Amino acid sequence: MTGNPPDHSRRERTPLLSRRSFLLGSSAAAAAGFALYSCEFARHEISIVTRPIALANLPDAFHNYRIAQISDIHFDEFTEPAFLTRVIGHVNALAPDLVMLTGDFVSDSPLAVSFAQEAAFRCTKILRALTCPLRYAVMGNHDTFVGIPIVTAALAEAGIPVLYNRYVPIERDGRRLWLAGVADPAAGLPNLHLAIPANPDGPVLLMAHAPDFADKVIAHPRGHIVDIMFSGHSHGGQVRLPIIGPLVLPIGGRKYVEGLFRFDHLQLYVNRGIGTVGMPFRLNCPPEITLFTLQNNGKG
């Protein structure tokens, strides 16, 4: 017989390459879809979490007292003005008696510090729209790196005092609870001797940006005075994968990641925050506004 042998190899490779191209294309499409969902949809799906908080020594005047918490705004590296405006609208609709802002109003990287310093004033211009007259803040690690005087000045323009290792009484019908705040535990110098009143005549609520600081509160000589601590910082992990869980957690937010924790004499709540850092992605970890309703548990 004469002639060239049939080119079987060419005919066999063609379907293989087609399947490979299909799989690569499908993977790329799935990755693009994941990125689009995480960035444009999941990052903006606000979760409003409502929680009753029972305190043993809560005065009757504060029964059903409502406290809203927002945290980790990170304006406006990725957190857009329109999104923060929508967050403030939700908080106003909840009609809280007190608003707590638990740090990281801006981001210290990857953009220049000068950008973040200007962003602090753009952020607080929007925060002025909070209708609750009683609102307090603490510093986060990013705020500390950007500059405590700058961020504090921006918040002051919005009528939001910063509790930096100090406390204030919250009065209602002649009774009190005490709101305390510390410098950021991860980047600052928190001082619980200054932040916690020695002989309070009501429950003590502590704001501290980094949640793992709860262990130090518990061990402190005045730690038993604190009834509940409110934190953020962890973003709840920001991107949480099935089985694997959160991909990245910051120092100071790796032990207590999100939600409510109870200890012998202390409760801790970790808010997932509003904004993002590093990348504009959230997955299985929606931005959170928390509304707490204080109640007396009858043990005081």
HELIX and SHEET records of a PDB file:
HELIX    1   1 HIS A    8  LEU A   36  1                                  29    
HELIX    2   2 TYR A   37  PHE A   41  3                                   5    
HELIX    3   3 ALA A   42  HIS A   44  5                                   3    
HELIX    4   4 ASP A   60  PHE A   62  5                                   3    
HELIX    5   5 PRO A   81  LEU A   94  1                                  14    
HELIX    6   6 VAL A  113  LEU A  127  1                                  15    
HELIX    7   7 ASN A  141  GLU A  157  1                                  17    
HELIX    8   8 LEU A  192  ALA A  195  1                                   4    
HELIX    9   9 PRO A  211  PHE A  213  5                                   3    
HELIX   10  10 ALA A  214  ALA A  219  1                                   6    
HELIX   11  11 GLY A  223  ILE A  225  5                                   3    
HELIX   12  12 HIS A  235  GLY A  237  5                                   3    
SHEET    1   A 5 SER A  47  LEU A  55  0                                        
SHEET    2   A 5 GLU A 288  ASN A 296  1                                        
SHEET    3   A 5 ARG A  66  ILE A  70 -1                                        
SHEET    4   A 5 LEU A  98  LEU A 101  1                                        
SHEET    5   A 5 ARG A 135  ALA A 137  1                                        
SHEET    1   B 6 ARG A 166  ARG A 172  0                                        
SHEET    2   B 6 ARG A 175  GLY A 181 -1                                        
SHEET    3   B 6 VAL A 204  MET A 207  1                                        
SHEET    4   B 6 VAL A 226  SER A 231  1                                        
SHEET    5   B 6 GLN A 267  VAL A 270  1                                        
SHEET    6   B 6 GLY A 259  ARG A 262 -1                                        
SHEET    1   C 2 ARG A 240  LEU A 241  0                                        
SHEET    2   C 2 GLY A 245  PRO A 246 -1                                        
END                                                                             
